Amino acid sequence: MKEKLTNATLFIVAIVLSLLALEVGLRACHGEWEYTNFRFQQENRFGYHTYDPELGWVPKSSNQWGRSLTILREGIRSNGRGESWDGTDNPILAVGDSYTFGDKVSDSETWPAQLEKLSGRRVINGGVDGYGVDQIFLRTRRFLSRYRFSAVIFSFIPDDIRRSQMSVTFATAKPFFDFKEGRLTLENVPVPPTFFPDREGKLLIAVEHSRLAHAVMKRLFPEWWLRAPSERQVQDREKGIEVACGVLNELERLTKLRGSELIVLAQRTEVETPSAATATKSVLGCVTDPATRVLDLQPALFELKAEDPSGYRRLYVPNDGHMTAEGNQFVAREILPVLAER
């Protein structure tokens, strides 16, 4: 009996030591020695982003959609001229989500790039795909704290308001705002570098920190192992609208303080629910400063859709919803007269 117990103990020790050796070998091979959750890493969640503790994520250069995607300093997207920006010359700052960033089009085909060509003024593309109104505001605030801009174009789509209700979007942790005692408060910052889904046991979380377990599980059970809850809601719809209005009013204060003109741009998706349209109208109605210009693209899009349905369809990438190069040119041409008024 004693001999069997000894043999069993030696067998277990041998397995543990072998697993440890494999773990060390894999980590040495990949140069990964930090204690991190390999299953739910925040960094590179999208494949072409970098983790940011304040914003959640920022872009990095990549080859996506078979198009050029060049990222300059501060996570700014190139306008396709191979240019660099040294932080001077008081340019126009364009901030927003994937519609501003320019998903599915080349660097030179985004609306900030095309607005730069049409206006003859430098336009900085500070858009980041996947952002909510809260993150767009935080990114704008970061830029305004570091540089001077002649104008700020704050762009959003209806879904960005809904994203402001979340602490997790696209299976990735993000910051969010709440109202406490009538004041905006920033929550979930620093943004967790790793997102842990609800109801995970301590043992499973410990296994997720193993490079060896990650390598095995993503091959044996990829659908389960790599799947994470895509969203975590922390606010209801009304609170989301309230937060969006709050950050917009704070942005008005900041741009005035920095001497920047503000244009609030409501871009529109190809398919839009009535509730999303209503939320957008509510947020646009929160503008309080008479100097702030509001540009809602819905009327122009409706007019084009009625007069030229095929032309309207060409504005959007089929089965995707983002704007084509032609669609981004449409947006730039709508913005141009507002800039001219300035």
C-alpha positions as CSV (number, residue, x, y, z in Angstrom):
1,M,0.0,0.0,0.0
2,K,2.8,2.4,0.9
3,E,4.6,1.5,-2.3
4,K,1.5,2.3,-4.4
5,L,1.0,5.6,-2.6
6,T,4.6,6.5,-3.3
7,N,4.3,5.6,-7.0
8,A,1.1,7.6,-7.3
9,T,2.8,10.6,-5.7
10,L,5.8,10.4,-8.0
11,F,3.5,10.1,-11.0
12,I,1.6,13.2,-10.0
13,V,4.8,15.1,-9.3
14,A,6.2,14.0,-12.7
15,I,3.0,15.3,-14.5
16,V,3.1,18.6,-12.6
17,L,6.8,19.1,-13.4
18,S,6.3,18.2,-17.0
19,L,3.4,20.8,-17.3
20,L,5.5,23.4,-15.6
21,A,8.4,22.7,-18.1
22,L,6.0,23.0,-21.0
23,E,4.6,26.3,-19.6
24,V,8.1,27.7,-19.1
25,G,9.1,26.6,-22.6
26,L,6.1,28.2,-24.3
27,R,6.5,31.4,-22.4
28,A,10.2,31.5,-23.3
29,C,9.4,30.8,-26.9
30,H,6.9,33.7,-27.1
31,G,8.8,36.0,-24.6
32,E,5.7,36.3,-22.4
33,W,6.6,36.3,-18.7
34,E,3.9,38.6,-17.4
35,Y,1.0,37.3,-15.3
36,T,-1.8,37.9,-17.8
37,N,-5.1,36.3,-18.8
38,F,-4.4,34.8,-22.2
39,R,-8.0,33.9,-22.9
40,F,-9.5,37.4,-22.5
41,Q,-6.7,39.9,-23.4
42,Q,-7.8,43.5,-23.8
43,E,-4.9,44.4,-26.0
44,N,-5.3,43.4,-29.7
45,R,-8.9,42.4,-29.1
46,F,-9.7,43.7,-32.5
47,G,-6.5,42.6,-34.1
48,Y,-5.3,46.2,-35.0
49,H,-5.6,48.1,-31.7
50,T,-3.5,48.7,-28.7
51,Y,-4.7,48.7,-25.1
52,D,-5.1,52.2,-23.5
53,P,-5.8,52.4,-19.8
54,E,-8.0,55.6,-20.2
55,L,-9.8,55.0,-23.5
56,G,-9.9,51.2,-23.7
57,W,-8.1,50.9,-27.0
58,V,-6.5,53.1,-29.7
59,P,-5.6,52.2,-33.4
60,K,-2.3,50.8,-34.6
61,S,-1.1,50.4,-38.2
62,S,-2.3,47.3,-40.0
63,N,-3.3,45.9,-43.3
64,Q,-7.1,45.6,-43.1
65,W,-9.8,45.0,-45.7
66,G,-7.1,44.9,-48.3
67,R,-6.6,48.6,-47.9
68,S,-3.9,50.8,-46.5
69,L,-4.3,51.7,-42.8
70,T,-1.6,53.9,-41.5
71,I,-1.5,55.2,-37.9
72,L,0.6,58.2,-37.0
73,R,1.5,59.6,-33.6
74,E,-1.3,59.8,-31.0
75,G,-3.2,57.0,-32.8
76,I,-4.1,59.5,-35.6
77,R,-5.0,57.9,-39.0
78,S,-3.0,59.1,-42.0
79,N,-4.9,61.0,-44.7
80,G,-2.9,59.1,-47.3
81,R,-0.2,61.6,-48.0
82,G,2.5,59.9,-45.9
83,E,2.4,63.0,-43.8
84,S,3.5,63.4,-40.2
85,W,2.0,65.9,-37.7
86,D,4.2,67.7,-35.2
87,G,1.3,69.0,-33.1
88,T,1.4,72.5,-34.5
89,D,-0.5,74.7,-37.1
90,N,-3.9,74.7,-35.3
91,P,-5.6,72.1,-37.6
92,I,-9.2,70.9,-37.6
93,L,-9.7,67.9,-35.3
94,A,-12.2,65.2,-36.4
95,V,-13.2,62.8,-33.7
96,G,-15.7,59.9,-33.8
97,D,-16.1,56.2,-34.3
98,S,-15.5,53.9,-37.2
99,Y,-17.4,56.2,-39.6
100,T,-14.9,58.9,-38.9
101,F,-11.9,56.5,-38.7
102,G,-13.0,55.1,-42.1
103,D,-13.6,51.4,-41.8
104,K,-13.4,49.6,-45.1
105,V,-11.7,52.4,-47.0
106,S,-8.1,53.5,-47.6
107,D,-6.4,56.3,-45.7
108,S,-7.1,58.8,-48.5
109,E,-10.8,57.9,-48.7
110,T,-12.0,58.7,-45.2
111,W,-14.2,61.8,-44.8
112,P,-11.5,63.7,-42.8
113,A,-9.0,63.0,-45.6
114,Q,-11.5,64.2,-48.3
115,L,-12.5,67.2,-46.2
116,E,-8.8,68.2,-46.0
117,K,-8.6,68.1,-49.8
118,L,-11.8,70.1,-50.3
119,S,-11.1,72.7,-47.7
120,G,-7.4,73.1,-48.1
121,R,-7.0,73.0,-44.4
122,R,-5.2,70.2,-42.4
123,V,-7.6,67.8,-40.8
124,I,-6.5,65.4,-38.1
125,N,-8.4,62.1,-38.1
126,G,-8.8,61.2,-34.5
127,G,-11.6,58.7,-35.0
128,V,-11.5,55.2,-33.4
129,D,-13.7,52.4,-34.5
130,G,-16.0,50.9,-31.8
131,Y,-16.1,54.0,-29.6
132,G,-19.1,55.3,-27.8
133,V,-19.9,58.9,-27.2
134,D,-18.2,58.7,-23.9
135,Q,-14.9,57.5,-25.4
136,I,-15.1,60.0,-28.3
137,F,-15.3,62.7,-25.6
138,L,-12.4,61.4,-23.6
139,R,-10.2,61.2,-26.8
140,T,-11.2,64.7,-27.7
141,R,-10.4,65.9,-24.2
142,R,-7.0,64.3,-24.4
143,F,-6.2,66.1,-27.7
144,L,-7.4,69.4,-26.4
145,S,-5.2,69.1,-23.3
146,R,-2.1,68.6,-25.5
147,Y,-2.7,70.6,-28.7
148,R,-4.6,73.6,-30.1
149,F,-7.2,73.2,-32.9
150,S,-9.0,75.8,-34.9
151,A,-12.1,73.6,-34.9
152,V,-13.3,70.3,-33.5
153,I,-15.8,68.2,-35.5
154,F,-17.4,65.8,-32.9
155,S,-19.1,63.0,-35.0
156,F,-21.2,60.2,-33.8
157,I,-23.8,57.7,-35.0
158,P,-26.9,56.7,-33.1
159,D,-25.4,53.5,-31.8
160,D,-22.6,55.5,-30.1
161,I,-25.2,56.7,-27.6
162,R,-26.1,53.1,-26.7
163,R,-22.5,52.2,-26.3
164,S,-22.2,54.8,-23.6
165,Q,-24.5,52.6,-21.5
166,M,-21.9,49.9,-21.5
167,S,-18.8,48.9,-19.5
168,V,-18.0,46.3,-22.1
169,T,-18.5,46.5,-25.9
170,F,-17.2,44.1,-28.5
171,A,-16.1,41.8,-25.7
172,T,-13.7,44.5,-24.6
173,A,-13.7,46.6,-21.4
174,K,-14.2,50.3,-21.7
175,P,-14.6,53.5,-19.6
176,F,-18.1,54.9,-19.0
177,F,-19.6,58.0,-17.3
178,D,-22.2,58.1,-14.6
179,F,-24.1,60.9,-12.8
180,K,-23.4,61.2,-9.1
181,E,-24.9,64.1,-7.2
182,G,-25.7,65.8,-10.5
183,R,-22.1,65.6,-11.8
184,L,-20.5,63.5,-14.4
185,T,-18.1,60.9,-12.9
186,L,-15.8,58.7,-14.9
187,E,-15.9,55.0,-14.0
188,N,-14.0,51.8,-14.9
189,V,-10.7,53.7,-15.2
190,P,-8.0,52.6,-15.4
191,V,-9.8,50.3,-17.9
192,P,-9.0,46.6,-16.9
193,P,-6.3,45.3,-19.2
194,T,-8.2,42.0,-19.1
195,F,-11.9,41.5,-19.3
196,F,-13.4,38.7,-17.1
197,P,-16.9,37.5,-18.0
198,D,-19.4,37.1,-15.2
199,R,-19.8,33.9,-13.2
200,E,-16.2,32.7,-13.7
201,G,-14.8,30.5,-11.0
202,K,-11.3,31.2,-9.5
203,L,-10.0,27.9,-10.8
204,L,-11.0,28.7,-14.4
205,I,-9.5,32.2,-14.1
206,A,-6.2,30.6,-12.9
207,V,-6.2,28.3,-15.9
208,E,-6.8,31.2,-18.2
209,H,-3.5,32.7,-17.0
210,S,-1.6,29.6,-18.3
211,R,0.1,30.0,-21.7
212,L,0.0,26.2,-22.1
213,A,-3.7,25.9,-21.3
214,H,-4.5,28.7,-23.7
215,A,-2.6,27.0,-26.5
216,V,-4.3,23.7,-26.0
217,M,-7.9,25.0,-25.4
218,K,-8.0,27.4,-28.3
219,R,-7.2,24.4,-30.6
220,L,-9.5,21.8,-28.9
221,F,-12.5,24.0,-28.0
222,P,-12.0,27.3,-29.9
223,E,-15.7,28.3,-30.1
224,W,-16.1,28.1,-26.3
225,W,-12.6,29.2,-25.2
226,L,-12.4,32.3,-27.4
227,R,-16.0,33.4,-27.0
228,A,-16.7,36.3,-24.5
229,P,-19.9,38.2,-23.7
230,S,-19.9,41.0,-26.2
231,E,-21.6,43.6,-24.0
232,R,-22.2,44.5,-20.4
233,Q,-24.8,47.2,-19.8
234,V,-24.5,49.4,-16.7
235,Q,-27.1,52.1,-17.6
236,D,-30.6,52.2,-19.0
237,R,-31.5,54.1,-22.2
238,E,-32.5,57.3,-20.5
239,K,-29.3,57.4,-18.5
240,G,-27.3,56.8,-21.7
241,I,-28.9,59.9,-23.3
242,E,-28.3,61.9,-20.1
243,V,-24.6,61.0,-20.2
244,A,-24.3,61.8,-23.9
245,C,-25.8,65.2,-23.2
246,G,-23.5,65.7,-20.2
247,V,-20.4,65.0,-22.2
248,L,-21.6,67.2,-25.1
249,N,-22.1,70.1,-22.7
250,E,-18.7,69.5,-21.2
251,L,-17.2,69.5,-24.6
252,E,-18.8,72.9,-25.4
253,R,-17.1,74.3,-22.3
254,L,-13.7,72.8,-23.1
255,T,-13.6,73.9,-26.8
256,K,-14.6,77.4,-25.8
257,L,-11.9,77.4,-23.1
258,R,-9.3,76.3,-25.7
259,G,-10.5,78.7,-28.4
260,S,-11.7,76.0,-30.7
261,E,-14.9,76.2,-32.7
262,L,-17.2,73.2,-32.3
263,I,-19.2,71.3,-34.9
264,V,-21.4,68.5,-33.7
265,L,-22.0,66.0,-36.6
266,A,-24.7,63.4,-36.5
267,Q,-23.8,60.8,-39.1
268,R,-26.4,58.2,-40.0
269,T,-26.3,54.5,-40.7
270,E,-28.0,52.9,-43.7
271,V,-30.6,51.2,-41.4
272,E,-31.8,53.0,-38.3
273,T,-34.4,52.1,-35.7
274,P,-36.9,54.7,-34.6
275,S,-35.6,54.6,-31.1
276,A,-32.1,55.3,-32.3
277,A,-33.2,58.2,-34.4
278,T,-35.1,59.6,-31.4
279,A,-32.1,59.3,-29.1
280,T,-30.0,61.2,-31.7
281,K,-32.5,64.0,-31.9
282,S,-32.5,64.2,-28.0
283,V,-28.8,64.4,-27.8
284,L,-28.5,67.1,-30.6
285,G,-31.2,69.0,-28.6
286,C,-28.8,69.2,-25.7
287,V,-26.5,71.7,-27.4
288,T,-26.6,74.9,-25.3
289,D,-24.0,77.2,-26.7
290,P,-25.3,79.3,-29.7
291,A,-21.8,79.2,-31.2
292,T,-21.9,75.4,-31.6
293,R,-22.8,74.3,-35.1
294,V,-25.1,71.2,-35.4
295,L,-25.1,69.2,-38.6
296,D,-27.5,66.3,-38.8
297,L,-27.0,64.4,-42.0
298,Q,-30.4,62.7,-41.9
299,P,-32.3,65.4,-44.0
300,A,-29.6,65.3,-46.8
301,L,-29.6,61.5,-46.8
302,F,-33.4,61.3,-47.0
303,E,-33.4,63.7,-49.8
304,L,-30.8,61.7,-51.8
305,K,-32.6,58.5,-51.1
306,A,-35.9,59.9,-52.5
307,E,-34.3,61.4,-55.6
308,D,-31.6,58.9,-56.4
309,P,-32.0,55.5,-54.6
310,S,-29.1,53.9,-56.5
311,G,-26.9,56.9,-55.6
312,Y,-27.9,56.5,-51.9
313,R,-27.0,52.8,-51.9
314,R,-23.6,53.6,-53.3
315,L,-22.8,55.6,-50.1
316,Y,-22.7,52.4,-48.0
317,V,-20.6,49.2,-48.2
318,P,-23.0,46.3,-49.1
319,N,-23.8,44.0,-46.2
320,D,-21.6,46.1,-43.9
321,G,-23.1,49.5,-43.3
322,H,-20.0,51.6,-43.2
323,M,-19.5,54.3,-45.8
324,T,-17.8,53.8,-49.1
325,A,-15.3,56.4,-50.5
326,E,-18.2,58.0,-52.3
327,G,-20.2,58.1,-49.0
328,N,-17.3,59.7,-47.2
329,Q,-17.1,62.3,-50.0
330,F,-20.8,63.0,-49.5
331,V,-20.1,63.6,-45.8
332,A,-17.1,65.9,-46.5
333,R,-19.2,68.0,-48.9
334,E,-21.9,68.4,-46.3
335,I,-19.4,69.6,-43.7
336,L,-17.7,72.0,-46.1
337,P,-20.3,74.8,-46.0
338,V,-20.4,74.7,-42.2
339,L,-16.7,75.3,-42.2
340,A,-17.1,78.1,-44.7
341,E,-19.6,79.8,-42.3
342,R,-16.8,80.0,-39.8
